[in-house]
Every structure is written in structure tokens, then in C-alpha cells.
Amino acid sequence: MQLDYSRRIFLKKLTALGLGAIFSRLLLPVGAQGNTRPNLVVARGEVGQAVKAAIEALGGLSSFVKSGQKVVLKPNMSFANTPDWATTTHPAVVATVAKLCLEAGAKSVLVIDNTLRQTDLCLEKSGIKQALRPFDKTHIFGINSRKFFKERQIPQGKELKTVDIAKDLVEADVFINLPVAKSHSQAGVSLGLKNLMGLIWDRNFLHSYINLDQGIADLASIIRPNLTILDASRALLTAGPGGPGKVEILNTVVAGVDPVAVDSYSVTLAKWYGQSFRGHNVKHINAAYKMGLGEIDLARMNIREIRV
């Protein structure tokens, strides 16, 4: 990736902004954890077991989470619908990842989203709050107040120059993105990159006042997950993001360190609004690729497929 600053000077400036850790992850090359491991895993089967198998194929969660670290999980919890609607991340995905984080020694696991509907109803109806009740050191809440956010600059931003980001994300040691696979009336699909919008205060600004697709890519330039685990146990093919719409059971989980690769593969899993797409056909995925944020060409990915 070409930058206007040397890496050292660039990171010093970002550290002053409180974003050094996030940008450091962004600047790691795809597959930096070792060429012997896949950088994308596709696991099919019962959702909880598929999540475990995908993580194990990537080296286990201890490759991402160390003892004493603070972990943020970002599922999609934005709608007060039951899991069969496929508008929110399956509770088994969130519970499985939270459990594995704690087993890896995490000091705390925060499960957050800036929900679009009444927070309490979203957490209950999605089934996620109930799924997390057995786990100590795990906290779930909606970040629906301005006090939970800090303004940050976006050095590479083309449409989005500043944004209010969740404080918990900035302060976390590890960030794991847990999106669900669904259609979206404006963005075409809502996968991992789009799910990042639940970590900012004013998502309406992106939807209404700037180019949404480039805005999503700009946001992805400062929020880089350590790991993305996409829930495609079922997919909302129409009427997204809120449904109700046509739901297809896929029994699939896609996981990787490259968020562009995860989205580029995941968009091929189903027909959205009756049409087949590849990563290049989805404007925000293509915009992120053009910014150097990850790989979009499936032929260039090291993909491992697993059935459990």
C-alpha cells in the first residue's frame, strides 16, 4: 500500500490520535500470519461447529486473542427480529466466539452495536442476549448515545473525512467482526464491510449525504478487524436490511483476516434479488479493494473449504 508518510512516522501520528493499533492491523499484508495457513476459510454445517472449525483452520482463536486482552465483538443486532428472519447475526455465532475468546484468556468481551431499533428489543428478539448469559466477563449493550463515541480523522478518506467511532473499539486490544449475510436496499448487500457502520454514531450521514459505497470503504480504511467471521447460516436475499424477505438456508460460515476477501467470497454464496454477483460488481467492496484494503480476486486467495 502506498502512503504519503513513512510507516514509522505515519504510525506515530496515528498513535497520537488513539488509532495506532487499528491502523497497524490495517497495514499488515494479507496472509501475514503465515503462508501455510489459509487466509479464507469456508465452513459448512451446524453453525456453532462451523464457527469452531473455521477458527481452528485459521490457527485457533489463541492466534488472535491473548491472555488479559479486551475483545470487542460486533454482530449485527440492529433489528428486533428473531433469528429466522436473517436480519441479525445468529446467536450461536456470537456465543461460540465469546466462549472461545474467554477460553483464550480474554480479560473481557464486549458485544456492541449501534442498533437501528429499540436496543432492549433488539438484544432480546435476536436471541443474542440470552445466548451470552452463561458467560462471565461478557457484556452486551447498545451504543446508542453520543457519549459512547469519539471523533477521529480518516487520512485516506475520499468521501468521509472524519467520523465518530465507538470508544470501546478504539480502546480494545482485539476486534472481531461478526456480520450476517443479507441484502441491502442501498448497498446491494450487507456483509462485513457494511457491518462496520454499526460502530459509528451517525450512519445516516453516509446513507444520505455522501456516496455510500465510498463512505463504507473510507470507514474500512480506519477500522480493520483482526478477524471477520461472517454468518451465512441463512441469508436474507430480498427486502434487506430489515426484512421480512426471502430467506435461504446456507449453513455456511466464512472467516478470514482480510475483510475484502471475506465479502468478495460471501457475495457469491447466493443470488441477491435474483441476481448473481462477484466482488467487483458490488460498489463498496470494489471501492475498498481499490483503496488497497484487501483482495477481491478469488483466484488469488488461499481458500480452505471444510464440512462439519
TIDRENMAR-9895 format. One record per residue (C-alpha): residue number from 1; z, x, y; chain. Coordinates in Angstrom, 3 decimals. Layout:
+-------+----------+----------+----------+------+
! torke !       zz !       xx !       yy ! seti !
+-------+----------+----------+----------+------+
!   NUM !        Z !        X !        Y !    A !
...
+-------+----------+----------+----------+------+
! end
This chain:
+-------+----------+----------+----------+------+
! torke !       zz !       xx !       yy ! seti !
+-------+----------+----------+----------+------+
!     1 !    0.000 !    0.000 !    0.000 !    A !
!     2 !   -0.997 !    1.377 !    3.408 !    A !
!     3 !    1.769 !    1.363 !    6.015 !    A !
!     4 !    1.896 !    2.356 !    9.674 !    A !
!     5 !    5.112 !    4.339 !    9.092 !    A !
!     6 !    6.099 !    6.917 !    6.545 !    A !
!     7 !    8.113 !    5.402 !    3.718 !    A !
!     8 !   11.337 !    7.080 !    4.843 !    A !
!     9 !   11.085 !    6.039 !    8.497 !    A !
!    10 !    9.960 !    2.564 !    7.508 !    A !
!    11 !   12.938 !    2.029 !    5.222 !    A !
!    12 !   15.364 !    3.377 !    7.842 !    A !
!    13 !   14.108 !    0.784 !   10.302 !    A !
!    14 !   14.385 !   -1.952 !    7.688 !    A !
!    15 !   17.905 !   -0.903 !    6.765 !    A !
!    16 !   18.853 !   -1.368 !   10.399 !    A !
!    17 !   17.515 !   -4.909 !   10.107 !    A !
!    18 !   19.524 !   -5.511 !    6.939 !    A !
!    19 !   16.415 !   -5.790 !    4.760 !    A !
!    20 !   16.164 !   -2.316 !    3.257 !    A !
!    21 !   16.955 !   -3.387 !   -0.294 !    A !
!    22 !   14.453 !   -6.227 !   -0.243 !    A !
!    23 !   11.677 !   -4.045 !    1.172 !    A !
!    24 !   12.497 !   -1.198 !   -1.202 !    A !
!    25 !   11.773 !   -3.554 !   -4.075 !    A !
!    26 !    8.565 !   -4.624 !   -2.384 !    A !
!    27 !    7.327 !   -1.044 !   -2.112 !    A !
!    28 !    7.735 !   -0.314 !   -5.809 !    A !
!    29 !    4.347 !   -0.228 !   -7.545 !    A !
!    30 !    3.569 !   -2.892 !  -10.122 !    A !
!    31 !    4.848 !   -1.783 !  -13.516 !    A !
!    32 !    7.188 !    0.811 !  -12.003 !    A !
!    33 !    9.750 !    0.154 !  -14.724 !    A !
!    34 !    7.605 !    1.932 !  -17.308 !    A !
!    35 !    4.127 !    1.674 !  -18.736 !    A !
!    36 !    5.408 !    0.941 !  -22.253 !    A !
!    37 !    6.670 !   -2.476 !  -21.195 !    A !
!    38 !    4.536 !   -5.445 !  -20.193 !    A !
!    39 !    4.567 !   -6.388 !  -16.535 !    A !
!    40 !    3.986 !  -10.015 !  -17.509 !    A !
!    41 !    5.430 !  -11.952 !  -20.444 !    A !
!    42 !    4.328 !  -15.411 !  -21.582 !    A !
!    43 !    6.800 !  -17.023 !  -23.985 !    A !
!    44 !    6.194 !  -20.369 !  -25.685 !    A !
!    45 !    8.722 !  -22.559 !  -27.452 !    A !
!    46 !   12.066 !  -24.210 !  -26.735 !    A !
!    47 !   12.770 !  -23.474 !  -23.085 !    A !
!    48 !   16.105 !  -21.674 !  -23.392 !    A !
!    49 !   14.893 !  -19.487 !  -26.246 !    A !
!    50 !   11.625 !  -18.800 !  -24.419 !    A !
!    51 !   13.556 !  -17.567 !  -21.377 !    A !
!    52 !   15.657 !  -15.240 !  -23.531 !    A !
!    53 !   12.596 !  -13.884 !  -25.348 !    A !
!    54 !   10.710 !  -13.264 !  -22.106 !    A !
!    55 !   13.621 !  -11.385 !  -20.552 !    A !
!    56 !   14.149 !   -9.316 !  -23.693 !    A !
!    57 !   10.467 !   -8.328 !  -23.711 !    A !
!    58 !   10.898 !   -7.043 !  -20.152 !    A !
!    59 !   13.746 !   -4.785 !  -21.245 !    A !
!    60 !   16.629 !   -7.245 !  -21.147 !    A !
!    61 !   18.491 !   -8.505 !  -18.116 !    A !
!    62 !   20.587 !   -5.341 !  -18.010 !    A !
!    63 !   17.403 !   -3.673 !  -16.739 !    A !
!    64 !   17.718 !   -5.829 !  -13.620 !    A !
!    65 !   21.433 !   -6.650 !  -13.271 !    A !
!    66 !   24.205 !   -4.035 !  -13.297 !    A !
!    67 !   27.964 !   -4.419 !  -13.541 !    A !
!    68 !   29.596 !   -5.623 !  -10.331 !    A !
!    69 !   26.399 !   -6.804 !   -8.664 !    A !
!    70 !   25.940 !  -10.020 !   -6.716 !    A !
!    71 !   22.996 !  -12.062 !   -8.011 !    A !
!    72 !   21.096 !  -14.852 !   -6.263 !    A !
!    73 !   19.091 !  -17.315 !   -8.356 !    A !
!    74 !   16.553 !  -19.550 !   -6.604 !    A !
!    75 !   15.478 !  -22.505 !   -8.727 !    A !
!    76 !   13.594 !  -25.422 !   -7.240 !    A !
!    77 !   16.287 !  -28.058 !   -6.670 !    A !
!    78 !   14.634 !  -29.817 !   -3.749 !    A !
!    79 !   14.268 !  -33.307 !   -5.205 !    A !
!    80 !   16.758 !  -35.839 !   -6.571 !    A !
!    81 !   14.796 !  -36.407 !   -9.764 !    A !
!    82 !   15.587 !  -35.960 !  -13.443 !    A !
!    83 !   14.016 !  -33.015 !  -15.318 !    A !
!    84 !   11.302 !  -35.148 !  -16.950 !    A !
!    85 !    9.669 !  -35.595 !  -13.524 !    A !
!    86 !    8.897 !  -31.842 !  -13.478 !    A !
!    87 !    9.686 !  -31.590 !   -9.759 !    A !
!    88 !   12.646 !  -29.251 !  -10.257 !    A !
!    89 !   13.394 !  -26.241 !  -12.434 !    A !
!    90 !   14.610 !  -27.151 !  -15.917 !    A !
!    91 !   18.417 !  -26.855 !  -16.083 !    A !
!    92 !   18.192 !  -24.841 !  -19.319 !    A !
!    93 !   16.217 !  -22.146 !  -17.479 !    A !
!    94 !   18.869 !  -21.806 !  -14.783 !    A !
!    95 !   21.804 !  -21.926 !  -17.196 !    A !
!    96 !   20.259 !  -19.366 !  -19.541 !    A !
!    97 !   19.558 !  -16.890 !  -16.750 !    A !
!    98 !   23.008 !  -17.381 !  -15.193 !    A !
!    99 !   24.678 !  -16.765 !  -18.564 !    A !
!   100 !   22.652 !  -13.593 !  -19.158 !    A !
!   101 !   23.490 !  -12.324 !  -15.659 !    A !
!   102 !   27.198 !  -12.719 !  -16.350 !    A !
!   103 !   26.842 !  -11.036 !  -19.739 !    A !
!   104 !   25.135 !   -8.122 !  -17.963 !    A !
!   105 !   28.246 !   -7.760 !  -15.783 !    A !
!   106 !   27.302 !   -9.618 !  -12.602 !    A !
!   107 !   30.213 !   -9.997 !  -10.191 !    A !
!   108 !   28.918 !  -13.385 !   -9.069 !    A !
!   109 !   25.889 !  -15.617 !   -9.489 !    A !
!   110 !   24.865 !  -17.805 !   -6.549 !    A !
!   111 !   22.372 !  -20.599 !   -7.221 !    A !
!   112 !   20.878 !  -21.779 !   -3.933 !    A !
!   113 !   18.100 !  -23.848 !   -2.386 !    A !
!   114 !   17.425 !  -25.492 !    0.956 !    A !
!   115 !   16.843 !  -28.889 !   -0.601 !    A !
!   116 !   14.435 !  -31.437 !    0.830 !    A !
!   117 !   16.550 !  -34.417 !   -0.217 !    A !
!   118 !   20.316 !  -35.054 !   -0.052 !    A !
!   119 !   21.857 !  -31.948 !   -1.583 !    A !
!   120 !   24.526 !  -33.552 !   -3.774 !    A !
!   121 !   21.998 !  -35.914 !   -5.328 !    A !
!   122 !   19.511 !  -33.094 !   -5.924 !    A !
!   123 !   22.057 !  -30.895 !   -7.696 !    A !
!   124 !   23.271 !  -33.775 !   -9.863 !    A !
!   125 !   19.986 !  -35.528 !  -10.704 !    A !
!   126 !   18.195 !  -32.267 !  -11.510 !    A !
!   127 !   20.834 !  -31.573 !  -14.158 !    A !
!   128 !   21.371 !  -28.053 !  -12.854 !    A !
!   129 !   24.913 !  -28.544 !  -11.551 !    A !
!   130 !   26.047 !  -29.933 !  -14.900 !    A !
!   131 !   24.315 !  -27.122 !  -16.816 !    A !
!   132 !   26.210 !  -24.477 !  -14.821 !    A !
!   133 !   29.700 !  -25.990 !  -15.176 !    A !
!   134 !   30.699 !  -23.866 !  -18.213 !    A !
!   135 !   30.208 !  -20.594 !  -16.330 !    A !
!   136 !   32.856 !  -18.895 !  -14.217 !    A !
!   137 !   31.720 !  -16.767 !  -11.267 !    A !
!   138 !   28.713 !  -19.062 !  -10.849 !    A !
!   139 !   28.393 !  -21.146 !   -7.678 !    A !
!   140 !   25.716 !  -23.699 !   -6.843 !    A !
!   141 !   25.125 !  -25.143 !   -3.386 !    A !
!   142 !   22.504 !  -26.273 !   -0.918 !    A !
!   143 !   21.864 !  -24.046 !    2.095 !    A !
!   144 !   21.228 !  -26.957 !    4.427 !    A !
!   145 !   22.895 !  -25.707 !    7.606 !    A !
!   146 !   21.680 !  -23.192 !   10.186 !    A !
!   147 !   24.874 !  -21.177 !    9.670 !    A !
!   148 !   23.585 !  -20.014 !    6.277 !    A !
!   149 !   20.615 !  -18.157 !    7.809 !    A !
!   150 !   19.799 !  -15.001 !    9.775 !    A !
!   151 !   16.693 !  -14.302 !   11.820 !    A !
!   152 !   14.513 !  -11.492 !   10.520 !    A !
!   153 !   11.293 !   -9.845 !   11.661 !    A !
!   154 !    8.197 !   -9.764 !    9.434 !    A !
!   155 !    6.490 !   -6.406 !   10.149 !    A !
!   156 !    3.351 !   -7.251 !    8.146 !    A !
!   157 !    3.212 !  -10.896 !    9.215 !    A !
!   158 !   -0.150 !  -12.259 !   10.306 !    A !
!   159 !    0.860 !  -15.871 !   10.993 !    A !
!   160 !    4.633 !  -15.678 !   10.558 !    A !
!   161 !    6.268 !  -13.011 !   12.744 !    A !
!   162 !    9.948 !  -13.975 !   12.468 !    A !
!   163 !   11.852 !  -16.206 !   10.086 !    A !
!   164 !   15.409 !  -17.373 !    9.443 !    A !
!   165 !   16.292 !  -16.200 !    5.916 !    A !
!   166 !   19.285 !  -17.160 !    3.772 !    A !
!   167 !   22.192 !  -14.787 !    4.424 !    A !
!   168 !   23.110 !  -14.818 !    0.743 !    A !
!   169 !   19.686 !  -13.450 !   -0.126 !    A !
!   170 !   19.946 !  -10.608 !    2.372 !    A !
!   171 !   23.402 !   -9.695 !    1.071 !    A !
!   172 !   22.539 !   -9.939 !   -2.646 !    A !
!   173 !   22.030 !   -6.964 !   -4.926 !    A !
!   174 !   19.614 !   -8.820 !   -7.198 !    A !
!   175 !   17.300 !  -11.762 !   -6.538 !    A !
!   176 !   15.739 !  -13.739 !   -9.395 !    A !
!   177 !   13.195 !  -16.425 !   -8.533 !    A !
!   178 !   13.187 !  -19.466 !  -10.865 !    A !
!   179 !   10.311 !  -21.736 !   -9.779 !    A !
!   180 !    8.868 !  -24.717 !  -11.605 !    A !
!   181 !    5.129 !  -25.218 !  -12.157 !    A !
!   182 !    3.832 !  -28.150 !  -10.143 !    A !
!   183 !    1.040 !  -29.362 !   -7.927 !    A !
!   184 !    1.414 !  -29.463 !   -4.163 !    A !
!   185 !   -0.370 !  -31.735 !   -1.712 !    A !
!   186 !   -0.912 !  -28.967 !    0.866 !    A !
!   187 !   -0.754 !  -25.674 !   -1.020 !    A !
!   188 !   -2.561 !  -26.892 !   -4.143 !    A !
!   189 !    0.168 !  -25.604 !   -6.435 !    A !
!   190 !    3.823 !  -24.734 !   -6.022 !    A !
!   191 !    4.752 !  -21.768 !   -8.210 !    A !
!   192 !    6.767 !  -18.622 !   -7.472 !    A !
!   193 !    5.438 !  -17.676 !   -4.040 !    A !
!   194 !    5.726 !  -21.215 !   -2.695 !    A !
!   195 !    9.275 !  -21.465 !   -4.074 !    A !
!   196 !   10.370 !  -18.783 !   -1.584 !    A !
!   197 !   10.156 !  -21.389 !    1.176 !    A !
!   198 !   13.431 !  -22.825 !   -0.085 !    A !
!   199 !   15.110 !  -19.668 !    1.222 !    A !
!   200 !   14.220 !  -20.232 !    4.883 !    A !
!   201 !   15.630 !  -22.607 !    7.473 !    A !
!   202 !   12.529 !  -24.221 !    8.979 !    A !
!   203 !    9.881 !  -24.735 !    6.322 !    A !
!   204 !    8.309 !  -27.467 !    8.463 !    A !
!   205 !    7.079 !  -24.740 !   10.831 !    A !
!   206 !    4.943 !  -23.292 !    8.045 !    A !
!   207 !    3.694 !  -26.698 !    6.949 !    A !
!   208 !    2.834 !  -27.970 !   10.420 !    A !
!   209 !    2.306 !  -25.223 !   12.999 !    A !
!   210 !    0.676 !  -22.217 !   11.317 !    A !
!   211 !   -1.715 !  -21.554 !    8.453 !    A !
!   212 !    0.481 !  -22.459 !    5.486 !    A !
!   213 !   -1.249 !  -20.210 !    2.968 !    A !
!   214 !   -0.990 !  -17.073 !    5.097 !    A !
!   215 !    2.544 !  -18.059 !    6.075 !    A !
!   216 !    3.580 !  -18.120 !    2.416 !    A !
!   217 !    2.043 !  -14.676 !    1.925 !    A !
!   218 !    3.762 !  -13.362 !    5.067 !    A !
!   219 !    7.089 !  -14.631 !    3.752 !    A !
!   220 !    6.443 !  -12.936 !    0.412 !    A !
!   221 !    5.990 !   -9.637 !    2.250 !    A !
!   222 !    9.714 !   -9.551 !    3.080 !    A !
!   223 !   11.165 !  -11.468 !    0.130 !    A !
!   224 !   10.398 !   -9.656 !   -3.101 !    A !
!   225 !   12.213 !  -10.904 !   -6.208 !    A !
!   226 !   13.494 !   -8.359 !   -8.687 !    A !
!   227 !   12.247 !  -10.784 !  -11.315 !    A !
!   228 !   10.364 !  -14.082 !  -11.397 !    A !
!   229 !   10.833 !  -16.464 !  -14.322 !    A !
!   230 !    8.522 !  -19.445 !  -13.946 !    A !
!   231 !    9.419 !  -22.669 !  -15.722 !    A !
!   232 !    6.304 !  -24.249 !  -17.210 !    A !
!   233 !    8.171 !  -26.114 !  -19.928 !    A !
!   234 !    6.448 !  -29.065 !  -18.313 !    A !
!   235 !    4.113 !  -29.170 !  -15.335 !    A !
!   236 !    3.585 !  -31.803 !  -12.656 !    A !
!   237 !   -0.218 !  -31.987 !  -12.492 !    A !
!   238 !   -0.557 !  -34.604 !   -9.748 !    A !
!   239 !    1.465 !  -36.063 !   -6.855 !    A !
!   240 !    3.390 !  -32.862 !   -6.208 !    A !
!   241 !    5.673 !  -31.644 !   -4.950 !    A !
!   242 !    7.894 !  -34.739 !   -5.158 !    A !
!   243 !    6.208 !  -36.906 !   -7.795 !    A !
!   244 !    6.101 !  -39.154 !   -9.675 !    A !
!   245 !    2.856 !  -37.946 !  -11.175 !    A !
!   246 !    1.145 !  -36.882 !  -14.364 !    A !
!   247 !    3.340 !  -34.506 !  -16.370 !    A !
!   248 !    2.058 !  -32.237 !  -19.140 !    A !
!   249 !    4.395 !  -30.620 !  -21.661 !    A !
!   250 !    3.511 !  -26.909 !  -21.904 !    A !
!   251 !    6.688 !  -25.405 !  -23.420 !    A !
!   252 !    5.910 !  -22.143 !  -21.620 !    A !
!   253 !    7.818 !  -19.596 !  -19.561 !    A !
!   254 !    6.067 !  -16.858 !  -17.556 !    A !
!   255 !    8.128 !  -13.868 !  -16.429 !    A !
!   256 !    7.402 !  -10.647 !  -14.593 !    A !
!   257 !    8.289 !   -8.252 !  -11.808 !    A !
!   258 !    5.045 !   -8.911 !   -9.905 !    A !
!   259 !    5.199 !  -12.319 !   -8.177 !    A !
!   260 !    1.452 !  -12.443 !   -7.518 !    A !
!   261 !    0.705 !  -11.745 !  -11.177 !    A !
!   262 !    3.122 !  -14.459 !  -12.300 !    A !
!   263 !    1.448 !  -17.040 !  -10.061 !    A !
!   264 !   -2.076 !  -15.874 !  -10.865 !    A !
!   265 !   -1.463 !  -16.317 !  -14.580 !    A !
!   266 !    0.560 !  -19.516 !  -14.258 !    A !
!   267 !   -2.110 !  -21.373 !  -12.315 !    A !
!   268 !   -4.392 !  -21.052 !  -15.362 !    A !
!   269 !   -1.969 !  -22.917 !  -17.640 !    A !
!   270 !   -3.112 !  -26.423 !  -16.703 !    A !
!   271 !   -5.615 !  -28.493 !  -14.763 !    A !
!   272 !   -4.223 !  -29.374 !  -11.355 !    A !
!   273 !   -5.534 !  -32.663 !  -10.010 !    A !
!   274 !   -8.057 !  -32.486 !  -12.868 !    A !
!   275 !   -9.404 !  -29.057 !  -11.882 !    A !
!   276 !   -9.057 !  -25.574 !  -13.357 !    A !
!   277 !   -8.188 !  -22.688 !  -11.031 !    A !
!   278 !   -7.681 !  -18.951 !  -11.097 !    A !
!   279 !   -5.548 !  -16.946 !   -8.715 !    A !
!   280 !   -8.435 !  -16.171 !   -6.359 !    A !
!   281 !   -9.040 !  -19.926 !   -5.922 !    A !
!   282 !   -5.536 !  -20.583 !   -4.567 !    A !
!   283 !   -5.432 !  -19.548 !   -0.929 !    A !
!   284 !   -1.804 !  -18.445 !   -0.677 !    A !
!   285 !   -1.971 !  -16.436 !   -3.917 !    A !
!   286 !   -5.169 !  -14.767 !   -2.742 !    A !
!   287 !   -3.626 !  -14.072 !    0.678 !    A !
!   288 !   -0.638 !  -12.360 !   -0.966 !    A !
!   289 !   -2.996 !  -10.276 !   -3.092 !    A !
!   290 !   -4.992 !   -9.223 !   -0.028 !    A !
!   291 !   -1.738 !   -8.083 !    1.613 !    A !
!   292 !   -1.128 !   -5.765 !   -1.327 !    A !
!   293 !    1.822 !   -7.731 !   -2.683 !    A !
!   294 !    0.722 !   -7.759 !   -6.314 !    A !
!   295 !   -2.072 !   -8.046 !   -8.861 !    A !
!   296 !   -4.302 !  -11.108 !   -9.115 !    A !
!   297 !   -6.804 !   -9.991 !  -11.779 !    A !
!   298 !   -5.603 !  -10.996 !  -15.249 !    A !
!   299 !   -7.749 !   -8.296 !  -16.835 !    A !
!   300 !   -5.706 !   -5.639 !  -15.035 !    A !
!   301 !   -2.339 !   -6.958 !  -16.229 !    A !
!   302 !   -0.314 !   -5.791 !  -19.208 !    A !
!   303 !    0.441 !   -9.228 !  -20.681 !    A !
!   304 !    2.547 !   -9.873 !  -23.774 !    A !
!   305 !    2.476 !  -13.317 !  -25.363 !    A !
!   306 !    5.381 !  -14.484 !  -27.535 !    A !
!   307 !    6.056 !  -17.614 !  -29.582 !    A !
!   308 !    9.665 !  -18.516 !  -30.387 !    A !
+-------+----------+----------+----------+------+
! end
